[in-house]
Amino acid sequence: MIAVMTIAGSDSGGGAGIQADVRTFAALGVHGTSVLTAITAQNTLGVVDALNLPPEVVVAQINAVLSDIDIRCAKTGMLSTVETADAVVEVISQCDFPILVDPVMEAEAGGKLMTGRPKDVLARLLPHAAVVTPNIREAEAISGILIQNLKDMKRAACEIFALGPKAVVVTGGHLSGTDVFYDGDFELLHGKLIKAGTHGAGDTFSAATAAFLAKGHSVSRSASMAKAFVTKAIKNSERVGSGSGVVNQVAATLDTAERYLTLLDVEAGLRTIKAINSNLIPERGSNLAMAISRAKKVADVAAVKGRIVKVRGTIKPVGCVAFGASRTMARVVLTALRYDPTLKSAMNVRRSDEVIDACQELKLTTEDFDRADELGRAIDGLETTRAIESSMKRGAGIPDVIFGLKGTSKEPMAFILGHSAQHVAKKVAKISSTII
């Protein structure tokens, strides 16, 4: 397994520093080794206190790792003092792997993490760097240029480049969201400001860049891929305290795994409903849908591409299970998720007196919604979302079954809700066995 090293401070709140680096390494499939330079007492509101470890202890950690593990890239974060920076450069300048310098000066939530003048601390380290990744404020401190726009970012990148690194990335998270890459030529890493938590964003970007460098990618390509990675991590940020939200480096990985499991769940549900009474399937077909936990859009909800139909008394799914396959069912599931994060699945069946009686016998909670009266026109799935919202406003919670479409020329429907596709399928099977 490819191994990388982070030389940085510890964040007791778990959002930045060594903790963010190691999570990033793990998410990108590299082994992370860690060398602590300082211990900070901080949380999402800011840094309360910090203890700088003696330079000889920092060096001992680096040597212990290098004597045993084949490191492919090292990144520095919080170095705090000139003495620590000198000790670090004395060791890693002799190594043949790329070095990334993240000139950490202040915590995202507030609090100083570097003593002395930035140029003094970084003077000996930057000439050995494959790339340095300052944010706007750090780039100002190193270059002495006030940055107010993209042109200023480019000027600052040139000044920092003159200090010796092979490349500079001035990140634009404190300005427009676009980063400036410079290695003698300019390249813009376009982005937009995201309204989400950013605690640990800088550490995550630099750690991701280091991970891609360790895998053999160019500096430019590594920075570009790291940009995409940190953007997802920010979008999936979590509020764990009272201050800034913490970026979530593993959300994309977990979502990918959950998408696979969701597809399996829907397929298992389909096997269950193959045995139900075919009269439960509407003439224009049914569908079984399930969302991932963090679902926000139709593409986050899996369903059968061509619906579920009845053919000569048997039930068959037409098409494979795929995400984004049913806008109608996605609308229903996404509405339920807004009110209850455990309700991730739904299926529509034919509405009939027998189904209503079966639900009552099974003691399922129900909501009856006449969309002809409410809307004056038929819109698939919309009456169900209105019923969910109406039920929640009354404090009745989300029902097991929503009956709609009464009083229109369209086919009457009932929507069964549940925690998973298999959970919903079992409810439908119970309704089926009750009416047989």
N, C-alpha and C positions, 0 to 999 in steps of 0.2 A: 504494500500500500504506500502511496506517495505521502511523504511526511513534510510538514511545514512547521515553522517556529514563529511564535509571537512573543515579542519582548515588550511588555506593557504593564500597566497598573491594573489592580483588581477593583472591580465595582461591587461593593457590598449589596447594592440594589439589584444586581444581576442584569442590568440593561446594556451596559457598555463595557469598554475595556477588554480584559482577558476573556471574560464570560461571553461577550458578543463574538469575539474572534473564534473561540473554540466551537460555538454553535454554528457559525458560518462555515468553518472547515468541515464539520461533520455533515452539514447539509449538502456540501459540494463534493463529498466523497474523498476527502483527504484526511490524514491523521494529523491532529494538531498537538504540538508540544508547546509548553508555556513557561516563560521566564518572567517572574514577577519583579518589577522595578519599584513598586510602591503599593501600599495598602490604603485604599481610600474608604472613608466612612461617608457614603452617599446614598441617596435614594432618587426617586423621580423628581424631587423638588430641588436637588442640588447637592454640592459637596459640603459636608460638615467639617471634616478633618482629613488629614492624610499623613502617612508615615512613609518616608522614603527609605528603602532598604539600602544598606551599605553597598557601594559599588562592588566590593569583593564578593558579596553574596550573589549579586546579579551575575558576575562573571562565572562563579562556581556553578550556577544553574546552566549557563550557556555551555560551559565545557562538559558538564555531565551529559547533556543531551547530545552534543556533537561527537563525544567519544563512543557513543553507542548507536545512534540513529542517523540514517542517511537523509539529511535535510536537503530539500530541493529549492526552498525559498524561505527567507526570513522577513518578517515585517516588524518595525518598531512602532510603538505607540507612545505612551506616557514615559518620557525619560527624565523629566523633572529638573535635573541639574546638569551643569557642565561636567561635573565629575562622573556622573552616571553615563552620560553620552560618550565621554572620552573612554571610559572602561569598556563600553559596548563596542565602539568602533575599533578598539585595539584588538578585539577578538574576531569580530565578524568580517573585518576588512581583509583578513587572511583567507577567507573562505571563497570558493569559486561558484557559489549559488547566488542568484539575484537577491538584492536587498531592496525592500520597499520601505520608505520612510513616511509615516503618517505623523506630521508634526503636531501632536495633541497639545493644546495649550489651555483650553477651558472645557469643562463638561457641558454637554448640550443643555442640561437643566440649570447650569450656573455653577461657577466655582473654578478658581484658577488651579491648573494642574502643572504649570511650568514656572520655575523661578529663574530670574535673570533674563537677559535679552535673547530672544529666539535665535538670532543669528549666531550668538556666542555658543548656545547649546548645540546648534545644528551644524556649525561651521565645518567640523571635521568629518561629520557623518555624510552630508549631502554629496560630496564628490564620489562616494562609494555606492550611491543609490542608483538602482535601475530606474526608479520612478519615485517621486514625492507627491503626496496627495493632500495638499492643504485645502481647507474650505475658505470661504471669502475672508473671514476674520483672520485666519492664520496666514493667508497669502498677504494680507495687508501688513501684518506684523513682520513678516519676513522681508517683504519687498519694500516697505515704506510707502506704498502707493495706496491712496484711498480708492476703493473699488465701488463704483456706483452703476456700472453698466458692463456690457460684454467687452467693449474696447478696453476698459480698465483691467478686466480679467486677463486679457491677452498681454497687456503691458506688464502686469505682475508676473505672469507666467514666464516671460522673457527674462525678467530680473532674477527670478528664482533659478531659472535654467543656467544663468551665468555663474551661479554658485557651485555648479559641478555635476548635478544629477543628469542622467542620460535622458530623462523625460519628466515632464511635470503635468499633473492633472489638477487644475483649480476647479473644485466642485462648486456648483451653483445653487446648492440647496438653500442658501440664505439670500438668494437674489431671484433668478428666473427659473431655476431648475435645470438649466443647460450647463454642462461642464465644458471646460476648455482643456484640450490635450495639446501639448507642445513638446516636440522632440527635435526642433529645428524647422519643422513645418507644423502648421496649426490644423487641428481637427476638432470639430464640435460634436460633443456627445449630447444630442438633443434630449430634452426632457421637460416636464411640466411640474410646477409645484403641486404637491399632493396634500390635501387636507387630512392629515393623519399624524400619528405619533412619530417622532423622529429621534427619540433617545436611542443612541447606539448606531445611528445611520452612518456616520463617518467611519467608525470602526468596522462596520459591516462591509462598506464599500472597499476599504483598504484590504481587509482580510480576504474578501472575495477576489480582488485583483491578485493578491499573493497566491491564492489557491490556483487560479488559472495560469499564472506564471509558472508555478510548480509543475503544472501539467504540460508545459512546453509551449504555450501560446505566446505570441508576441505581446509586447507591452500595450500597444494600441488595442489589439483584440481582447486582451485580458481586461482592460479598463472598460471597454464597450460591454462585454458580458457581465462584468461586475455591476455596471450601471443598471442593466436589466434586472439583475438579481436583487439589488438593494431597492429598486422601485417596487418590486413585488413584496419585499419584506416590510416596506413602509405602508403599502396599501393594506397589508394584513396586520398592522400594528395592534397591540393590545394595551388597554389601560389597566395597569396593575397597581397603580398608586394614585395619589392625588395630583401629581404633576404630569409632565409630558408622557405620552404613550410610548411604549417600548416596541421597537421594530421586531417583527417575528420572522426570523430567518428560516424556520422549518415549516411555515404554513404551506408554501407551495408544494413541498415534498409530501406533507401529510395529505393535502388535497388530491395530489396525484394518486396516492395509495387509496384514499377514500373513494375516488372515482371508480377505480377498479372494483373495489368491494361493493359499491353501489350497483354497478352493472350485474355483478353476481347475485345480489339480493333481488333485483328485479327479475332476473331469469329464474331464480328459485320460486318467486311468487307466481310467475307464469305457469310453472309446473303444477302448482297447487290449484290454480283456477281452471286448469284443463278439465278437471273432474266436476265442475259445478254445473248446475242446471243451465242449459244454453239459452233458456228464455230470459235469463238475467242480462244477456248481452243485447244492447239496443240495436235496431236495424242498421243504423249508420256506424256501428262499431263502438267499442269501449277502449280504454287504455289504462295502463297501470304505470304510475310515475313515482319516482323517488329522487329527492334532492340530496346533495352533499350538505354537511353541517353548516358551512359558511356560504350557502347559496345566496346569490344576489340577483341573478338574471336567468333567463330561459336556458341558456347554455349550461347552467349548473344543475339542471333537472333532467334525469334520464327517463325515457319512456320507449314504447315500441314505435318504430318509425312509421309503419303503415297501419297502426291500430290493431285491436283484437276483434276478430269477427267470428261469426258462427257459420259453419259450412256443413250442411246436411246433419244438423244436430250435434256437431262437435265444435269445440272452441279452438281457434288457431290464431296465433299472433302472425300478422302479415309484416314481414321485415324484421330486422334485428333490433336489439335494444341499443339506443344511442342517446347521447346528451343533446338537448335542444330539439328533440323529435316531436314534442307536443306543446304548442304555445298555450292551449286551453288548460291542460293539466298542470303545466308549470305555473300558470297564474294562480291556480287554486293552492298548490303546495307552497309557493312563495308567500302567499297571504297568511297561511297557517303558521309558517315559520316566523313571521314577524311578531306573532303573539306567543308562540310556544316553540322554542328551538328544538323540542323533541319530536314534533309532528312533521315528519319529512316525506310522507307518502300519501297518495290518494288514488282511488279508482272510481270511474263512473260506471253505473249499471242502470238498467231500465227501472223507472219508477212505476210501481204498481201497488194496489191495495195489499197484495200478498207480501210484498217487500216491507211495506209499512207495518203490517201485523207482525212479521217476523222480527223486525227491529224492536218492537214493543215487547215481544215475548222474550227476546234475548237481553232486555233491559239496556239497550244501547241508547245513548242520549241523541236526540234528533233536533233538527231545526227545519221548519217548513217555510220556504220562501217562494212567493209567487212573483216571478220576475216580470210577468206581463203587467201586473198592477204597479210594480215599482219602477220599471224602466220604460214600458210602452213599446219595447222592441227587443228582439232576441239577440243576445250576445253570448256566445259559448263561454261558460265558466264564470261569467261576471256575476251572475246571481249568487254563485257559491261564495265568491269573495265578499260580496255584500252581506251575505248571511253570517259569515265568520265575524266580520267587523261589527255587525249588529249584535250578535251574541256576546261578544267581548265587552261591548259598551254597556250591556245590561248586567254584566258581571256573571253571566251564565257559563263562561268558558267556551272552549271550542268543542262542538258536538262530535260524536262518532260518525253521524250520518247527516247530510244536508239534502233535503228534498227540494227540487226546484222545477221550473218549467210548467207549472200548473196554469192552465188558462191560455195557452198559446197553441198555434197550429203545429209547432215542432214537437218532436218526441220527448215525453217526460223523462227526466233523469234523476238519479240519486247519486251523490258523491260520498264514498266511504273514506274516512281519514284514519291515519294510523302512524305509528312510530317508524315503520319500515315497510317495504313492499311485501315482505313475508307476513308481517303483522296484519296489513290490510287484506292480503289474500286469504288469510285464515278467517278474518271477519266475514268476508264475502262467502267463503265456504260454509261457515256456520249459518249465514242467512239462507244459503241455498239448501242446506240440509233441513232447515226448519220449514221451508215452504214445499218441500217434496212430499 
